[in-house]
Each structure stands twice: as C-alpha cells, then as structure tokens.
Amino acid sequence: MTIQPFNPPRRTLMGPGPSDVHPQVLQALGKPTVGHLDPTFIAMMDEVKALLQYAFQTENAFTIAVSAPGSAGMETCFVNLMEPGDKVIVCRNGVFGERMRQNVERLGGEAVVVDDAWGTPVSVDKVADALNRHPDAKFLAFVHAETSTGALSDAKALCALAREHDVLSIVDAVTSLGGVELRVDEWGIDAIYSGSQKCLSCVPGLAPVSFSPRAVEKLKARQAPISSWFLDQSLVMGYWSGDGKRSYHHTAPVNSLYALHESLRLLQLEGLENAWARHRAMHDKLKAGLDKLGLGFVVEEAYRLPQLNAVYIPEGIDDGAVRSALLNRFNLEIGAGLGDLAGKAWRIGLMGYAAREENVTLCLAALEQVMNEARQ
Ligand SMILES: *Cc1c(COP(=O)(O)O)cnc(C)c1O
C-alpha cells in the first residue's frame, strides 16, 4: 500500500479553536530548523518573550511559552504554585472551570467550588462571599473567557478581590488573549495561561504563561516538590532566562516558536487595542446577521464574548446535518455545543485571523442556505 502525502482541505475555521492561521504564520513554520540552543534561536526567543509581555500587558520577567497546548498552561499554573492541602476557590461556569477543579483535586488540594449557571459570568458577589467564608484559601482560580458558553467574566474585579484577601489569582486566558481587553499588571493577575491557537491565530501546541513576582516568590518558597518534572518551571526558567547560560531542559518546538513569533509580531503590528476593536466589530456584524436568521444568543448581551458566539439551534433543525453540510459544501467549520449545550447550541468563533469580514459574510450566507434546505 502506498500512502499518499496528506493534503488537508482548505477550511475556514470558525469554531472554538484552532482558528484560521495567518498565511505568514504558516510560512514562518516552514523556515529551516536550527538548533534550539543556536544563538540566533535564543535571540528570537527573547523577542517571543518581549512580544508575550506586550500581549499580556505585563512586565513580569517570568513570561514564557510552555511547549504544549493550553491545557498544559493550566496544569503549569496549578502544579507549580499549589501544594497538597492548599485550599483553592474555583469558579465553575462551564467546561474549563470544571477542569481547574480537577487539577486542584488531583494535586491533593481542596477545591471550594463557586458555581454559576452555564452561559452566565462568574458572580463577583459569590466569590467575595466564598473568600470571606474561607480566610484560609490560598488561590482564586477562574476562566476569563469561557469557550464552552461564550461568557466573559470580570477578571479585573475578581483579581482585585483576590488581592484584597491576599490570595493568588490563577486566570485562564486561553480564549481571551488577543481577543478582548486583558491587562495582567494593571489588574494584578498573579498567574495566567493561554493557548496559541485561539485569538493569537498561531498553530496549536504552545501555551503562553506569565507569573507575577508574587507568584514566583510562592514558587520559590514552596515546601513540597513539584510533582511534574516536565512542567516544573524552576527547571524551565534556566532555559528561558539564563543570560548567556541557557541550559538544556527539553528540545524546544523550534518551528512552532517561529510561528508564535510571527503571530505575536502581527498582533503587535496591528496593535492590541485595534485587535480587540476588530473582534468587537466583526461580532457586531455577525450578530446582526444571526438576528436576521432568528438565531438567539446563549449569553446575555453585556457578557458576550465577541470571539465566541454561542447561539441556540432552532427547533426542528438537525445539528449534525447542518454542521456537516457547512463543512462538506462550504469548507466551513463551526463548533458544536459542549457539555450542557451539546446538541442545543452552535459555537461560532471569530478568533484572531478568522475575525474578518469575508468570514462573517461566508458564515451567514452558508448558514442561511443550509438552514433553509434543512427546513424543506
Ligand atoms: C481551548 C481552551 C483550553 C484548552 O486549550 P488546549 O490548547 O485545547 O489544551 C483551556 N481553557 C479554555 C478557556 C479554552 O478555550
């Protein structure tokens, strides 16, 4: 049997990620591989770090890209900062808050779960109450942009509460980074992680992470050993920050980092605030069209993420048939509902390079046609 080269179809990616990758980012990926301790590569890594600091709006010295997807960014925060027995306030208003809870419990911590309904933001009042009731809590963990529902939580208010109660905040910014306002230093965020394949529009497989000086202090002062060797940031720090004395920890995904460098460079060129405004403008266009098609949003207007539009599937429409028709006939991917919303909602992503007018037009026209046919 002769196996042919794999030729992926050219899709338009408007789901919950990965999002469309900018052509220049794909080109960067194909540049010649150099050694991961090559002086030219190390110089590029310094630029990646500076660009990540810009994207996160932070001066945190500890700002890196973990060589693994967003989930590893989540795990990096918990495994490095938490110690067995630590109490963590975990906010759960979708799939990813639940994953945070699982991280806490697997590491021998005690999760105090603050639940909010799917499709609603994390309640700042409930979190304040939980912090008052648990003065021994060490961390507050929440998801800024819940990709499973499309709800945006008030990271600024939540992190201010964390500071007030002297607990460290751990923030999931996988879907928010590059898509909506996010200011790590100004908001006093202690540990934050993201992913390369959502609003950064890079290839999947890298997780930007940043720790505040308070978080780094906590890491250095910890008593219990870090249970993961690969994610132990005290070992990785030597690789990312050793001035001229970088040592081998693991082989960096060299070409993926070229891609991240290019995607962050493009973000900086556009300007963060312009990128946030573009996501908002494309969301407004999409929303106007979805309204005409009679598709209602899962999330109330005030808390809607521009980059992740969850809409209810109308009565009598076959979820799977519509998504297959979009994929097979229009090369268009939109997301299925997750968890509580499985079979009930679609998730239309406008992330990074996918947040363009031509995508909005394609999505609305294709949806209209396919839904009309499904009704006949
Ligand atoms: C996608 C996503 C993750 C997980 O990222 P992976 O790269 O798929 O591991 C975590 N949190 C949120 C909010 C996400 O959207």
The ligand as an SDF file (V2000), in Angstrom:
LIG
                    3D

 15 15  0  0  0  0  0  0  0  0999 V2000
   -9.1780   25.7060   24.4240 C   0  0  0  0  0  0  0  0  0  0  0  0
   -9.2180   26.0350   25.8590 C   0  0  0  0  0  0  0  0  0  0  0  0
   -8.3930   25.3880   26.7980 C   0  0  0  0  0  0  0  0  0  0  0  0
   -7.5240   24.2240   26.4500 C   0  0  0  0  0  0  0  0  0  0  0  0
   -6.5690   24.5090   25.4960 O   0  0  0  0  0  0  0  0  0  0  0  0
   -5.9490   23.3130   24.6330 P   0  0  0  0  0  0  0  0  0  0  0  0
   -4.9540   24.0190   23.7620 O   0  0  0  0  0  0  0  0  0  0  0  0
   -7.0810   22.7030   23.8840 O   0  0  0  0  0  0  0  0  0  0  0  0
   -5.3170   22.3580   25.5640 O   0  0  0  0  0  0  0  0  0  0  0  0
   -8.4610   25.8050   28.1180 C   0  0  0  0  0  0  0  0  0  0  0  0
   -9.2720   26.8050   28.5010 N   0  0  0  0  0  0  0  0  0  0  0  0
  -10.0730   27.4450   27.6400 C   0  0  0  0  0  0  0  0  0  0  0  0
  -10.9460   28.5480   28.1280 C   0  0  0  0  0  0  0  0  0  0  0  0
  -10.0700   27.0770   26.2950 C   0  0  0  0  0  0  0  0  0  0  0  0
  -10.8560   27.7060   25.4260 O   0  0  0  0  0  0  0  0  0  0  0  0
  1  2  1  0
  2  3  1  0
  2 14  2  0
  3  4  1  0
  3 10  2  0
  4  5  1  0
  5  6  1  0
  6  7  2  0
  6  8  1  0
  6  9  1  0
 10 11  1  0
 11 12  2  0
 12 13  1  0
 12 14  1  0
 14 15  1  0
M  END
$$$$
